[in-house]
Amino acid sequence: MTEKIRIADLPEFDIIEYLEDGQAIAEYLTIVLEEDDSALLAAAMGDVARARGMTKIAKACGVARE
């Protein structure tokens, strides 16, 4: 008999664990852009910001983190 797995027992999936380098980020954003969904793009940009770190992004852009 096959053992059943409860959804509640599965680990949480977080895409930022897989956005380790520029190539992974570029591939992720390319897939998102193909969906032509502005809300999904906004969420993906948030994922990238979390993966890279907002402080690092703000510093590279020459603006305050806020």
Gaussian input, Z-matrix of N, CA and C with variables (Angstrom, degrees):
# hf/3-21g

backbone

0 1
 N
 C     1     B1
 C     2     B2     1     A1
 N     3     B3     2     A2     1     D1
 C     4     B4     3     A3     2     D2
 C     5     B5     4     A4     3     D3
 N     6     B6     5     A5     4     D4
 C     7     B7     6     A6     5     D5
 C     8     B8     7     A7     6     D6
 N     9     B9     8     A8     7     D7
 C    10    B10     9     A9     8     D8
 C    11    B11    10    A10     9     D9
 N    12    B12    11    A11    10    D10
 C    13    B13    12    A12    11    D11
 C    14    B14    13    A13    12    D12
 N    15    B15    14    A14    13    D13
 C    16    B16    15    A15    14    D14
 C    17    B17    16    A16    15    D15
 N    18    B18    17    A17    16    D16
 C    19    B19    18    A18    17    D17
 C    20    B20    19    A19    18    D18
 N    21    B21    20    A20    19    D19
 C    22    B22    21    A21    20    D20
 C    23    B23    22    A22    21    D21
 N    24    B24    23    A23    22    D22
 C    25    B25    24    A24    23    D23
 C    26    B26    25    A25    24    D24
 N    27    B27    26    A26    25    D25
 C    28    B28    27    A27    26    D26
 C    29    B29    28    A28    27    D27
 N    30    B30    29    A29    28    D28
 C    31    B31    30    A30    29    D29
 C    32    B32    31    A31    30    D30
 N    33    B33    32    A32    31    D31
 C    34    B34    33    A33    32    D32
 C    35    B35    34    A34    33    D33
 N    36    B36    35    A35    34    D34
 C    37    B37    36    A36    35    D35
 C    38    B38    37    A37    36    D36
 N    39    B39    38    A38    37    D37
 C    40    B40    39    A39    38    D38
 C    41    B41    40    A40    39    D39
 N    42    B42    41    A41    40    D40
 C    43    B43    42    A42    41    D41
 C    44    B44    43    A43    42    D42
 N    45    B45    44    A44    43    D43
 C    46    B46    45    A45    44    D44
 C    47    B47    46    A46    45    D45
 N    48    B48    47    A47    46    D46
 C    49    B49    48    A48    47    D47
 C    50    B50    49    A49    48    D48
 N    51    B51    50    A50    49    D49
 C    52    B52    51    A51    50    D50
 C    53    B53    52    A52    51    D51
 N    54    B54    53    A53    52    D52
 C    55    B55    54    A54    53    D53
 C    56    B56    55    A55    54    D54
 N    57    B57    56    A56    55    D55
 C    58    B58    57    A57    56    D56
 C    59    B59    58    A58    57    D57
 N    60    B60    59    A59    58    D58
 C    61    B61    60    A60    59    D59
 C    62    B62    61    A61    60    D60
 N    63    B63    62    A62    61    D61
 C    64    B64    63    A63    62    D62
 C    65    B65    64    A64    63    D63
 N    66    B66    65    A65    64    D64
 C    67    B67    66    A66    65    D65
 C    68    B68    67    A67    66    D66
 N    69    B69    68    A68    67    D67
 C    70    B70    69    A69    68    D68
 C    71    B71    70    A70    69    D69
 N    72    B72    71    A71    70    D70
 C    73    B73    72    A72    71    D71
 C    74    B74    73    A73    72    D72
 N    75    B75    74    A74    73    D73
 C    76    B76    75    A75    74    D74
 C    77    B77    76    A76    75    D75
 N    78    B78    77    A77    76    D76
 C    79    B79    78    A78    77    D77
 C    80    B80    79    A79    78    D78
 N    81    B81    80    A80    79    D79
 C    82    B82    81    A81    80    D80
 C    83    B83    82    A82    81    D81
 N    84    B84    83    A83    82    D82
 C    85    B85    84    A84    83    D83
 C    86    B86    85    A85    84    D84
 N    87    B87    86    A86    85    D85
 C    88    B88    87    A87    86    D86
 C    89    B89    88    A88    87    D87
 N    90    B90    89    A89    88    D88
 C    91    B91    90    A90    89    D89
 C    92    B92    91    A91    90    D90
 N    93    B93    92    A92    91    D91
 C    94    B94    93    A93    92    D92
 C    95    B95    94    A94    93    D93
 N    96    B96    95    A95    94    D94
 C    97    B97    96    A96    95    D95
 C    98    B98    97    A97    96    D96
 N    99    B99    98    A98    97    D97
 C   100   B100    99    A99    98    D98
 C   101   B101   100   A100    99    D99
 N   102   B102   101   A101   100   D100
 C   103   B103   102   A102   101   D101
 C   104   B104   103   A103   102   D102
 N   105   B105   104   A104   103   D103
 C   106   B106   105   A105   104   D104
 C   107   B107   106   A106   105   D105
 N   108   B108   107   A107   106   D106
 C   109   B109   108   A108   107   D107
 C   110   B110   109   A109   108   D108
 N   111   B111   110   A110   109   D109
 C   112   B112   111   A111   110   D110
 C   113   B113   112   A112   111   D111
 N   114   B114   113   A113   112   D112
 C   115   B115   114   A114   113   D113
 C   116   B116   115   A115   114   D114
 N   117   B117   116   A116   115   D115
 C   118   B118   117   A117   116   D116
 C   119   B119   118   A118   117   D117
 N   120   B120   119   A119   118   D118
 C   121   B121   120   A120   119   D119
 C   122   B122   121   A121   120   D120
 N   123   B123   122   A122   121   D121
 C   124   B124   123   A123   122   D122
 C   125   B125   124   A124   123   D123
 N   126   B126   125   A125   124   D124
 C   127   B127   126   A126   125   D125
 C   128   B128   127   A127   126   D126
 N   129   B129   128   A128   127   D127
 C   130   B130   129   A129   128   D128
 C   131   B131   130   A130   129   D129
 N   132   B132   131   A131   130   D130
 C   133   B133   132   A132   131   D131
 C   134   B134   133   A133   132   D132
 N   135   B135   134   A134   133   D133
 C   136   B136   135   A135   134   D134
 C   137   B137   136   A136   135   D135
 N   138   B138   137   A137   136   D136
 C   139   B139   138   A138   137   D137
 C   140   B140   139   A139   138   D138
 N   141   B141   140   A140   139   D139
 C   142   B142   141   A141   140   D140
 C   143   B143   142   A142   141   D141
 N   144   B144   143   A143   142   D142
 C   145   B145   144   A144   143   D143
 C   146   B146   145   A145   144   D144
 N   147   B147   146   A146   145   D145
 C   148   B148   147   A147   146   D146
 C   149   B149   148   A148   147   D147
 N   150   B150   149   A149   148   D148
 C   151   B151   150   A150   149   D149
 C   152   B152   151   A151   150   D150
 N   153   B153   152   A152   151   D151
 C   154   B154   153   A153   152   D152
 C   155   B155   154   A154   153   D153
 N   156   B156   155   A155   154   D154
 C   157   B157   156   A156   155   D155
 C   158   B158   157   A157   156   D156
 N   159   B159   158   A158   157   D157
 C   160   B160   159   A159   158   D158
 C   161   B161   160   A160   159   D159
 N   162   B162   161   A161   160   D160
 C   163   B163   162   A162   161   D161
 C   164   B164   163   A163   162   D162
 N   165   B165   164   A164   163   D163
 C   166   B166   165   A165   164   D164
 C   167   B167   166   A166   165   D165
 N   168   B168   167   A167   166   D166
 C   169   B169   168   A168   167   D167
 C   170   B170   169   A169   168   D168
 N   171   B171   170   A170   169   D169
 C   172   B172   171   A171   170   D170
 C   173   B173   172   A172   171   D171
 N   174   B174   173   A173   172   D172
 C   175   B175   174   A174   173   D173
 C   176   B176   175   A175   174   D174
 N   177   B177   176   A176   175   D175
 C   178   B178   177   A177   176   D176
 C   179   B179   178   A178   177   D177
 N   180   B180   179   A179   178   D178
 C   181   B181   180   A180   179   D179
 C   182   B182   181   A181   180   D180
 N   183   B183   182   A182   181   D181
 C   184   B184   183   A183   182   D182
 C   185   B185   184   A184   183   D183
 N   186   B186   185   A185   184   D184
 C   187   B187   186   A186   185   D185
 C   188   B188   187   A187   186   D186
 N   189   B189   188   A188   187   D187
 C   190   B190   189   A189   188   D188
 C   191   B191   190   A190   189   D189
 N   192   B192   191   A191   190   D190
 C   193   B193   192   A192   191   D191
 C   194   B194   193   A193   192   D192
 N   195   B195   194   A194   193   D193
 C   196   B196   195   A195   194   D194
 C   197   B197   196   A196   195   D195

   B1=1.4480
   B2=1.5333
   B3=1.3025
   B4=1.4518
   B5=1.5271
   B6=1.3379
   B7=1.4541
   B8=1.5294
   B9=1.3089
   B10=1.4565
   B11=1.5261
   B12=1.3322
   B13=1.4584
   B14=1.5226
   B15=1.3105
   B16=1.4636
   B17=1.5235
   B18=1.3084
   B19=1.4573
   B20=1.5262
   B21=1.2964
   B22=1.4648
   B23=1.5285
   B24=1.3288
   B25=1.4571
   B26=1.5323
   B27=1.3275
   B28=1.4594
   B29=1.5260
   B30=1.3323
   B31=1.4670
   B32=1.5205
   B33=1.3184
   B34=1.4675
   B35=1.5275
   B36=1.3279
   B37=1.4591
   B38=1.5225
   B39=1.3337
   B40=1.4575
   B41=1.5224
   B42=1.3254
   B43=1.4568
   B44=1.5208
   B45=1.3210
   B46=1.4688
   B47=1.5254
   B48=1.3141
   B49=1.4610
   B50=1.5331
   B51=1.3284
   B52=1.4596
   B53=1.5257
   B54=1.3191
   B55=1.4588
   B56=1.5257
   B57=1.3190
   B58=1.4574
   B59=1.5219
   B60=1.3348
   B61=1.4644
   B62=1.5261
   B63=1.3097
   B64=1.4560
   B65=1.5145
   B66=1.3242
   B67=1.4611
   B68=1.5288
   B69=1.3127
   B70=1.4656
   B71=1.5271
   B72=1.3198
   B73=1.4622
   B74=1.5301
   B75=1.3243
   B76=1.4638
   B77=1.5290
   B78=1.3241
   B79=1.4637
   B80=1.5315
   B81=1.3120
   B82=1.4675
   B83=1.5317
   B84=1.3288
   B85=1.4585
   B86=1.5251
   B87=1.3260
   B88=1.4606
   B89=1.5263
   B90=1.3133
   B91=1.4657
   B92=1.5249
   B93=1.3223
   B94=1.4636
   B95=1.5330
   B96=1.3221
   B97=1.4630
   B98=1.5256
   B99=1.3162
   B100=1.4643
   B101=1.5222
   B102=1.3187
   B103=1.4674
   B104=1.5251
   B105=1.3297
   B106=1.4671
   B107=1.5276
   B108=1.3313
   B109=1.4648
   B110=1.5240
   B111=1.3256
   B112=1.4613
   B113=1.5340
   B114=1.3174
   B115=1.4650
   B116=1.5306
   B117=1.3150
   B118=1.4606
   B119=1.5240
   B120=1.3241
   B121=1.4624
   B122=1.5313
   B123=1.3159
   B124=1.4680
   B125=1.5285
   B126=1.3260
   B127=1.4629
   B128=1.5250
   B129=1.3213
   B130=1.4658
   B131=1.5277
   B132=1.3246
   B133=1.4642
   B134=1.5308
   B135=1.3160
   B136=1.4637
   B137=1.5225
   B138=1.3340
   B139=1.4636
   B140=1.5253
   B141=1.3295
   B142=1.4602
   B143=1.5273
   B144=1.3189
   B145=1.4618
   B146=1.5282
   B147=1.3271
   B148=1.4666
   B149=1.5301
   B150=1.3202
   B151=1.4693
   B152=1.5260
   B153=1.3232
   B154=1.4658
   B155=1.5187
   B156=1.3138
   B157=1.4609
   B158=1.5151
   B159=1.3095
   B160=1.4649
   B161=1.5219
   B162=1.3086
   B163=1.4636
   B164=1.5188
   B165=1.3046
   B166=1.4675
   B167=1.5325
   B168=1.3148
   B169=1.4680
   B170=1.5264
   B171=1.3211
   B172=1.4681
   B173=1.5252
   B174=1.3183
   B175=1.4557
   B176=1.5283
   B177=1.3277
   B178=1.4599
   B179=1.5362
   B180=1.3410
   B181=1.4758
   B182=1.5311
   B183=1.3265
   B184=1.4449
   B185=1.5173
   B186=1.3353
   B187=1.4730
   B188=1.5283
   B189=1.3413
   B190=1.4590
   B191=1.5176
   B192=1.3041
   B193=1.4641
   B194=1.5271
   B195=1.3215
   B196=1.4617
   B197=1.5010
   A1=108.58
   A2=116.55
   A3=122.48
   A4=110.15
   A5=114.59
   A6=119.13
   A7=109.40
   A8=116.90
   A9=121.36
   A10=110.23
   A11=114.71
   A12=120.88
   A13=107.98
   A14=115.54
   A15=119.43
   A16=109.10
   A17=116.86
   A18=121.64
   A19=110.19
   A20=117.55
   A21=121.39
   A22=111.84
   A23=117.68
   A24=121.56
   A25=112.86
   A26=117.53
   A27=120.74
   A28=109.93
   A29=117.70
   A30=119.76
   A31=111.04
   A32=116.01
   A33=121.43
   A34=108.95
   A35=116.83
   A36=121.24
   A37=108.47
   A38=116.56
   A39=121.27
   A40=107.56
   A41=116.39
   A42=122.42
   A43=112.20
   A44=117.97
   A45=117.74
   A46=112.64
   A47=117.74
   A48=120.83
   A49=111.27
   A50=116.77
   A51=121.68
   A52=112.72
   A53=117.57
   A54=121.61
   A55=108.96
   A56=115.49
   A57=121.12
   A58=114.01
   A59=117.39
   A60=119.16
   A61=110.04
   A62=115.11
   A63=120.76
   A64=113.77
   A65=117.23
   A66=120.26
   A67=110.96
   A68=117.27
   A69=120.91
   A70=110.31
   A71=116.43
   A72=120.93
   A73=110.17
   A74=116.90
   A75=120.94
   A76=110.95
   A77=117.44
   A78=120.84
   A79=110.88
   A80=116.12
   A81=121.29
   A82=110.89
   A83=116.15
   A84=119.54
   A85=111.69
   A86=118.41
   A87=121.52
   A88=110.67
   A89=116.13
   A90=120.35
   A91=110.54
   A92=116.37
   A93=120.63
   A94=110.42
   A95=117.39
   A96=121.12
   A97=111.96
   A98=117.48
   A99=121.38
   A100=112.09
   A101=117.02
   A102=121.33
   A103=112.30
   A104=117.56
   A105=123.05
   A106=111.85
   A107=115.19
   A108=122.47
   A109=107.67
   A110=116.67
   A111=120.51
   A112=112.22
   A113=118.09
   A114=120.72
   A115=110.27
   A116=116.24
   A117=120.58
   A118=110.37
   A119=117.39
   A120=121.50
   A121=110.54
   A122=116.76
   A123=120.38
   A124=110.66
   A125=117.02
   A126=120.96
   A127=110.53
   A128=117.04
   A129=121.25
   A130=110.94
   A131=116.41
   A132=119.53
   A133=110.26
   A134=116.56
   A135=120.88
   A136=111.29
   A137=116.24
   A138=120.37
   A139=110.89
   A140=116.08
   A141=120.85
   A142=110.13
   A143=116.76
   A144=120.77
   A145=110.62
   A146=116.90
   A147=119.74
   A148=111.14
   A149=116.19
   A150=120.43
   A151=111.40
   A152=116.74
   A153=121.43
   A154=112.33
   A155=116.98
   A156=121.43
   A157=109.86
   A158=116.77
   A159=121.59
   A160=111.96
   A161=118.01
   A162=120.29
   A163=110.36
   A164=116.58
   A165=121.32
   A166=111.25
   A167=116.92
   A168=121.45
   A169=110.05
   A170=116.63
   A171=120.59
   A172=110.64
   A173=117.00
   A174=120.93
   A175=110.77
   A176=117.62
   A177=122.07
   A178=111.32
   A179=116.15
   A180=120.82
   A181=112.51
   A182=116.39
   A183=120.55
   A184=114.17
   A185=115.85
   A186=120.15
   A187=109.15
   A188=115.23
   A189=120.20
   A190=109.39
   A191=117.12
   A192=122.10
   A193=112.28
   A194=116.88
   A195=121.40
   A196=109.83
   D1=141.08
   D2=179.99
   D3=-82.42
   D4=132.40
   D5=178.94
   D6=-77.39
   D7=132.93
   D8=179.55
   D9=-84.90
   D10=142.21
   D11=177.79
   D12=-109.18
   D13=129.75
   D14=178.37
   D15=-83.98
   D16=140.27
   D17=179.20
   D18=-59.09
   D19=-37.62
   D20=-179.35
   D21=-62.84
   D22=-22.04
   D23=-179.11
   D24=-87.65
   D25=-9.10
   D26=179.89
   D27=-76.74
   D28=148.41
   D29=178.22
   D30=-71.11
   D31=153.11
   D32=176.45
   D33=-67.85
   D34=137.42
   D35=176.37
   D36=-95.20
   D37=129.86
   D38=176.27
   D39=-133.48
   D40=114.74
   D41=-175.35
   D42=-58.78
   D43=-28.23
   D44=-174.94
   D45=-64.77
   D46=-19.24
   D47=175.40
   D48=-65.53
   D49=-20.33
   D50=-176.78
   D51=-106.02
   D52=-4.01
   D53=-179.82
   D54=-96.02
   D55=67.02
   D56=-171.84
   D57=-87.63
   D58=-21.30
   D59=-177.24
   D60=-147.36
   D61=174.21
   D62=-177.39
   D63=-59.70
   D64=-35.99
   D65=-179.52
   D66=-66.94
   D67=-43.34
   D68=178.81
   D69=-62.66
   D70=-41.01
   D71=179.17
   D72=-65.08
   D73=-44.08
   D74=179.83
   D75=-61.95
   D76=-42.65
   D77=178.80
   D78=-64.23
   D79=-42.40
   D80=179.03
   D81=-61.01
   D82=-48.95
   D83=-179.05
   D84=-66.64
   D85=-33.73
   D86=177.07
   D87=-62.17
   D88=-44.71
   D89=178.66
   D90=-63.56
   D91=-42.63
   D92=-179.95
   D93=-64.24
   D94=-43.22
   D95=-179.61
   D96=-62.39
   D97=-32.12
   D98=178.50
   D99=-64.76
   D100=-22.53
   D101=179.54
   D102=-76.34
   D103=-18.13
   D104=179.58
   D105=53.03
   D106=48.78
   D107=-178.27
   D108=-128.58
   D109=110.69
   D110=-175.00
   D111=-65.17
   D112=-34.43
   D113=178.75
   D114=-67.42
   D115=-39.76
   D116=177.95
   D117=-66.70
   D118=-38.68
   D119=177.79
   D120=-64.08
   D121=-42.81
   D122=178.17
   D123=-61.39
   D124=-42.01
   D125=178.29
   D126=-65.16
   D127=-40.26
   D128=179.72
   D129=-65.42
   D130=-39.24
   D131=177.54
   D132=-63.92
   D133=-36.20
   D134=174.68
   D135=-64.29
   D136=-39.89
   D137=177.19
   D138=-61.64
   D139=-44.33
   D140=179.85
   D141=-63.85
   D142=-41.74
   D143=178.93
   D144=-62.18
   D145=-41.36
   D146=177.75
   D147=-66.64
   D148=-38.22
   D149=-179.21
   D150=-67.04
   D151=-40.27
   D152=-178.08
   D153=-85.40
   D154=-28.08
   D155=-176.65
   D156=96.27
   D157=121.29
   D158=-176.00
   D159=-62.60
   D160=-36.13
   D161=-179.85
   D162=-63.08
   D163=-43.83
   D164=179.15
   D165=-63.80
   D166=-41.59
   D167=179.55
   D168=-65.89
   D169=-45.72
   D170=-179.53
   D171=-61.87
   D172=-42.82
   D173=179.91
   D174=-62.84
   D175=-42.62
   D176=179.30
   D177=-64.17
   D178=-30.72
   D179=-179.63
   D180=-88.60
   D181=-10.05
   D182=179.65
   D183=76.56
   D184=29.20
   D185=178.48
   D186=-126.38
   D187=166.40
   D188=176.33
   D189=-73.38
   D190=151.85
   D191=-177.92
   D192=-58.53
   D193=-37.11
   D194=-178.01
   D195=-62.68

